[in-house]
Amino acid sequence: MAGSDAILARLGKLHPKVIDLSLGRITRLLEKLGNPHLSLPPVIHIAGTNGKGSTLAYLRAIYEAAGLRVHCSTSPHLVRFHERITLAGQMISEEALCDLLEEVEAVNAGDSITFFEITQAAAFLAFSRVPADVLLLETGLGGRVDASNVIDKPAATVITPISLDHQGFLGDTIAKIAFEKAGIMKTGVPCITAPQSLEAFNTLACHANRISAPIFNDFEVTQEREDGFTIRIGTEQIDLPHPALPGRHQYTNAATAIATVRKAGIRGCDGKDTNILARGLETASWPARLQKLTKGPLCDALPDGCDLILDGGHNIAAAEAIADWLSRQPAGDTVVIMGMLDNRDAEAFLKPLATHITALAGVPIPGEHQAHRPETLRDAAIACGISPAFSSDGFEAAITQLLDACRTPKRVLILGSLYLAGLVLEKHA
């Protein structure tokens, strides 16, 4: 039997485009597979621009703290494809993944279908065969015609904060992008919406009204304390500990998750037990979100007292969240290693961060031919007032250049791409 990497490589050749948003192909394949998406545990479907993964992580941790069995469908993966399919709390095994992919490949019989569509169909098949209490389903891109959007009656839908991203596929305005995200709403199914810009919320509310989908957004973070934070849901105030994931934006993600638990009505967890909520927030895990790395060759290359922080953020909203986090860190120099795909505006991304960065090194993303050249990232940094800025041929060279420019930094921050983050976790952590 071929390994999963070889099978996945074959599946990636079934369609000439990496992204071709449509529901027709996956619907046909699901029918051939016996419609496994109709035999799933209750589904919570999650869309949005930023915070989808973190919100899902809090949901998973809360439900697991309540003793529930949780399926998760996420994308993209960071190191191995297996990360995308969690079955009752366990990442799918290599053997199970190979069997699953070969079965779906055989049923598809060479028909044209994108990589995400055929692997999402495979995930649905896996979820239908393993008992669980809830499935947390993250969209791949957008929502309206995303391959995940085949669940007619989820328990709830969730839309995290919407901002500009993937404009080439979703539209060049917040309203157009929000319309695509709103496509996961279903008649009569509660949609929990995180705090949104007025333009985004108006679009979401208009669509919800059109299809009679009740929106719930009557929750907010009301207080930040030394020992945690407080949220309001309706008229109730709930005191909670700090979430495991760093950054003030995680308070909003956590609040969104708790509001979702309250509204989804999953049997065995109604979100009223604050001990379960607290345990969930404190145990949630989601890599490459201001993640502190503590081992590996990059850590070994840093001076004592210097932290190595990894974040996969790659759009302006993510940069603003990182900048806010940096503004609240202990005094000391922050130097940055940055890699980014060339469909991103590097200068716009760096503007919110510029006043917090002492030096920057641009690096390539090995294996990604659509990445910005290091020289482009260097020039973007200089245009934002970040100096010195360098172009480097890899992580080791970047570390050397940055430490020559700033001998005792407080932290090295690697950012700009989930693909870069995955490489760091695989090779250097």
C-alpha positions in Angstrom: 0.0 0.0 0.0 1.3 3.4 -0.9 2.0 5.9 1.9 -0.5 8.8 2.4 1.9 11.3 0.8 1.9 9.4 -2.4 -1.9 9.0 -2.4 -2.4 12.7 -1.6 0.0 13.6 -4.5 -2.2 11.6 -6.9 -5.3 13.3 -5.6 -3.8 16.7 -6.2 -3.6 15.9 -9.9 -7.3 15.3 -10.5 -8.1 18.9 -11.2 -6.1 21.5 -13.1 -6.7 24.2 -10.4 -5.8 24.1 -6.7 -8.9 26.2 -6.0 -12.1 26.1 -8.0 -15.0 26.9 -5.6 -18.0 24.8 -6.4 -20.4 22.3 -4.7 -21.2 20.2 -7.7 -18.2 17.9 -7.7 -18.2 17.1 -4.0 -21.9 16.5 -4.0 -21.6 14.0 -6.8 -18.8 12.2 -5.0 -20.7 12.1 -1.7 -23.6 10.6 -3.5 -21.3 7.8 -4.9 -20.0 7.3 -1.3 -23.5 6.8 0.0 -23.9 10.4 1.4 -21.9 10.0 4.5 -22.4 13.7 5.3 -26.0 12.8 6.2 -24.9 10.4 8.9 -22.8 12.7 11.1 -23.0 13.7 14.8 -24.3 17.3 15.4 -22.2 19.7 13.4 -20.9 23.2 14.3 -19.9 24.9 11.1 -17.3 27.7 11.4 -16.3 30.4 8.9 -14.6 33.7 9.1 -11.3 35.4 8.2 -9.4 35.4 11.5 -9.9 33.3 14.6 -11.6 30.2 13.0 -8.9 27.8 14.3 -8.6 29.3 17.7 -12.4 29.4 18.2 -12.5 25.7 17.1 -9.7 24.9 19.6 -11.7 26.4 22.5 -14.9 24.6 21.4 -13.0 21.3 21.2 -11.4 21.8 24.6 -14.7 22.8 26.3 -16.6 19.8 24.9 -13.7 17.5 25.8 -13.6 18.9 29.3 -17.3 18.0 29.5 -16.4 14.4 28.6 -17.7 14.5 25.0 -16.1 12.8 22.0 -15.2 15.4 19.4 -14.5 15.1 15.7 -12.6 18.0 14.0 -12.2 19.0 10.4 -9.6 21.7 9.9 -7.4 23.1 7.1 -4.7 23.8 6.1 -2.4 21.4 8.0 0.9 22.7 9.3 3.2 19.6 9.2 1.2 16.5 8.1 -2.2 16.1 6.4 -3.4 13.9 9.2 -3.9 17.1 11.3 -7.0 17.9 9.3 -9.0 14.9 10.5 -9.5 14.3 14.2 -11.7 11.3 15.1 -13.2 11.3 18.6 -10.3 13.3 19.9 -7.5 11.4 18.1 -5.7 12.5 14.9 -6.3 9.9 12.2 -3.6 7.3 11.9 -1.5 6.7 8.8 -3.0 3.3 8.2 -6.6 4.6 8.5 -5.8 7.6 6.4 -4.3 5.5 3.6 -7.2 3.1 3.6 -9.7 6.0 3.5 -8.0 7.9 0.7 -7.6 4.8 -1.5 -11.3 3.9 -1.0 -12.4 7.4 -1.9 -10.0 7.6 -4.8 -11.4 4.3 -6.2 -15.0 5.5 -5.9 -14.2 8.8 -7.6 -12.8 6.8 -10.5 -10.7 9.6 -12.0 -13.4 12.2 -12.1 -12.2 15.8 -12.1 -12.3 17.1 -8.5 -10.1 19.5 -6.5 -7.7 18.3 -3.8 -9.8 20.0 -1.0 -13.0 18.6 -2.3 -12.0 15.0 -2.5 -10.2 15.1 0.9 -13.2 16.8 2.5 -15.4 14.0 1.1 -12.9 11.5 2.6 -13.1 13.3 6.0 -16.9 13.1 6.0 -16.7 9.4 5.3 -14.4 8.9 8.2 -16.6 11.0 10.5 -19.6 9.0 9.6 -17.9 5.7 10.7 -16.6 6.7 14.1 -19.1 7.5 16.9 -18.8 11.0 18.4 -21.0 13.6 20.1 -20.1 16.6 17.9 -18.3 17.5 14.7 -16.4 20.9 14.6 -16.3 21.7 10.9 -14.0 24.5 9.6 -14.5 26.0 6.2 -11.6 25.9 3.8 -12.2 29.1 1.9 -15.2 31.4 2.1 -18.3 29.4 2.9 -21.1 29.7 0.3 -19.5 27.4 -2.2 -16.8 25.8 0.0 -16.7 22.0 -0.1 -17.6 21.9 3.6 -21.0 23.6 3.0 -23.0 20.5 2.4 -24.6 20.1 5.8 -28.3 21.0 5.6 -29.1 21.3 9.3 -26.0 21.9 11.5 -26.6 22.5 15.2 -25.1 26.0 14.8 -23.0 28.1 12.5 -20.3 30.4 13.6 -18.8 33.4 11.8 -15.6 34.8 13.3 -14.2 38.3 12.5 -14.2 39.1 8.8 -11.5 41.2 7.2 -9.9 41.4 3.7 -8.2 38.2 2.7 -8.3 35.9 -0.4 -9.8 38.8 -2.4 -9.0 37.0 -5.7 -11.6 34.3 -4.8 -14.0 36.0 -2.3 -14.2 39.6 -3.6 -12.4 42.8 -3.0 -14.6 44.4 -0.3 -15.6 43.4 3.2 -19.3 43.2 2.1 -18.5 40.8 -0.7 -16.3 38.6 1.6 -19.0 38.7 4.3 -21.6 37.5 1.7 -19.5 34.5 1.0 -19.0 33.7 4.7 -22.8 34.2 5.3 -23.4 31.3 2.9 -22.9 28.8 5.7 -26.1 30.1 7.5 -29.1 27.8 7.4 -32.8 28.5 7.9 -33.7 28.1 11.5 -30.2 27.4 12.7 -28.6 29.8 15.1 -25.6 31.7 13.7 -23.2 33.0 16.4 -21.3 36.0 15.0 -18.2 37.4 16.6 -17.8 41.2 16.8 -17.7 42.5 13.2 -17.2 45.8 11.4 -20.5 47.5 10.5 -20.1 46.7 6.8 -19.6 43.0 7.6 -22.4 42.8 10.1 -24.9 44.5 7.9 -24.2 42.0 5.1 -24.5 39.0 7.5 -27.7 40.4 9.1 -29.3 41.0 5.7 -28.6 37.4 4.6 -29.8 36.0 7.9 -33.0 37.9 7.6 -33.5 36.8 4.0 -33.3 33.1 4.9 -34.7 33.3 8.5 -31.5 32.3 10.3 -31.4 33.7 13.8 -28.2 35.7 14.5 -26.8 35.7 18.1 -24.2 38.4 18.9 -25.4 39.5 22.4 -22.1 38.8 24.1 -18.9 40.7 24.7 -15.7 40.9 26.7 -16.5 43.3 29.6 -13.4 43.2 31.7 -9.8 42.2 31.6 -8.3 41.3 35.0 -4.9 40.3 36.3 -6.2 36.8 36.9 -8.5 36.5 33.8 -11.3 38.2 32.1 -15.1 38.6 32.2 -17.6 38.1 29.5 -21.3 39.0 29.2 -23.7 36.7 27.5 -27.2 38.3 27.5 -27.6 39.6 31.0 -25.2 37.1 32.6 -21.6 38.0 33.6 -19.1 35.1 33.6 -15.7 35.3 35.2 -13.0 33.2 33.5 -9.3 32.5 33.6 -6.9 33.7 30.9 -7.1 31.4 27.8 -4.2 29.2 27.1 -3.6 31.0 23.7 -1.8 34.4 24.1 -3.1 37.8 22.9 -6.1 39.9 23.8 -7.9 38.8 20.6 -8.2 35.4 22.2 -10.6 36.8 24.7 -13.0 37.4 21.8 -12.4 34.0 20.3 -13.0 32.4 23.7 -16.2 34.4 24.2 -17.4 33.4 20.8 -16.8 29.7 21.6 -18.7 29.9 24.9 -21.6 31.7 23.3 -21.6 28.9 20.6 -21.7 26.2 23.3 -24.7 28.0 24.9 -26.6 28.2 21.6 -25.7 24.9 19.9 -27.5 22.7 22.4 -25.1 19.7 22.1 -26.2 17.0 24.5 -23.9 16.7 27.5 -22.6 20.3 27.5 -24.9 23.3 27.7 -22.1 25.8 28.6 -23.6 26.6 32.1 -20.8 24.9 34.2 -18.1 27.6 34.6 -15.6 25.0 35.8 -15.9 23.1 32.5 -15.6 26.4 30.6 -12.5 27.4 32.6 -10.9 24.0 32.1 -11.5 24.2 28.4 -10.0 27.7 28.0 -6.9 26.7 30.0 -6.3 23.5 28.1 -7.0 24.7 24.5 -4.1 24.2 22.1 -3.6 25.6 18.6 -0.1 25.7 17.1 1.5 28.7 15.4 -0.6 31.3 17.1 1.9 33.3 19.1 3.4 30.0 20.0 6.5 30.0 22.2 9.0 27.4 20.9 11.3 25.9 23.5 13.5 23.4 21.7 15.2 22.8 18.3 18.2 24.3 16.4 16.7 27.8 16.1 16.1 28.0 19.9 19.7 26.7 20.5 21.0 29.5 18.3 19.5 32.3 20.4 21.2 34.0 23.4 19.9 33.2 26.9 16.8 35.1 27.7 15.6 35.4 24.1 12.2 33.9 23.3 11.3 32.3 19.9 7.7 33.0 19.0 5.9 31.5 16.0 2.8 32.9 14.4 1.2 32.0 11.1 -0.7 35.3 10.7 -0.6 36.6 7.2 -3.3 39.3 6.8 -3.7 42.9 8.2 -6.1 41.8 10.9 -3.6 39.2 12.1 -0.8 41.8 12.0 -2.9 44.2 14.2 -3.5 41.4 16.7 0.2 40.6 16.9 1.1 44.3 17.2 -1.3 44.6 20.2 0.3 41.6 21.8 3.8 43.1 21.3 2.7 46.4 22.8 1.9 44.5 26.1 5.1 42.5 26.3 8.1 43.3 28.6 10.5 45.9 27.3 13.1 44.7 24.9 13.9 44.4 21.2 11.8 42.3 18.9 13.4 41.0 15.7 11.4 39.3 13.0 12.0 36.6 10.4 9.3 36.9 7.7 8.2 34.7 4.8 5.1 35.4 2.8 3.2 34.2 -0.2 3.3 36.7 -3.1 -0.5 37.1 -3.2 -0.2 39.0 0.1 0.6 42.7 0.5 3.8 42.6 2.6 4.0 46.3 3.2 0.4 46.6 4.3 1.0 43.7 6.7 4.0 45.3 8.2 2.6 48.7 8.8 0.8 47.9 12.0 3.9 46.1 13.3 6.6 48.6 12.3 6.9 50.5 15.5 7.4 47.3 17.5 10.2 45.8 15.3 13.9 46.5 15.7 15.1 44.5 12.7 13.7 42.2 10.1 15.0 39.5 7.8 13.0 38.3 4.8 13.4 34.6 4.0 12.1 32.3 1.2 9.5 29.6 1.9 11.1 26.4 0.5 8.9 24.5 -1.8 6.6 27.5 -2.4 7.2 29.0 -5.8 4.5 31.6 -5.2 6.3 33.2 -2.3 7.7 36.7 -2.1 11.4 36.9 -2.7 13.4 37.8 0.5 14.5 41.1 -1.2 10.9 42.1 -1.7 10.2 41.6 2.0 13.3 43.5 2.9 12.2 46.4 0.8 8.7 46.3 2.3 10.2 46.5 5.7 12.4 49.5 4.8 9.4 51.2 3.3 7.6 50.9 6.6 10.6 52.4 8.5 12.0 49.1 9.8 15.8 49.3 9.8 18.0 47.4 9.6 16.3 45.0 7.2 17.9 42.0 5.4 17.3 39.5 2.8 18.3 36.0 3.8 18.5 32.6 2.2 17.2 30.7 5.2 16.6 30.7 8.9 20.2 30.2 10.0 21.4 33.1 7.9 18.5 35.2 9.2 19.4 34.5 12.8 23.0 35.4 12.2 22.1 38.7 10.5 19.6 39.7 13.1 21.9 38.9 16.1 24.7 40.9 14.4 22.3 43.8 14.2 20.8 43.4 17.7 22.9 41.3 20.0 20.5 40.9 22.9 16.9 40.8 21.5 14.1 39.9 23.9 12.3 37.9 21.3 12.6 36.6 17.8 9.2 36.5 16.0 8.7 34.3 12.9 5.6 35.3 11.0 3.9 35.9 7.6 2.7 32.5 6.5 1.1 29.3 7.8 3.3 27.4 5.3 6.4 29.0 6.8 5.1 28.1 10.3 4.6 24.5 9.3 8.2 24.3 8.0 9.5 25.7 11.3 7.5 23.2 13.3 8.6 20.3 11.1 12.3 21.2 10.7 13.3 23.5 13.5 11.1 22.9 16.5 
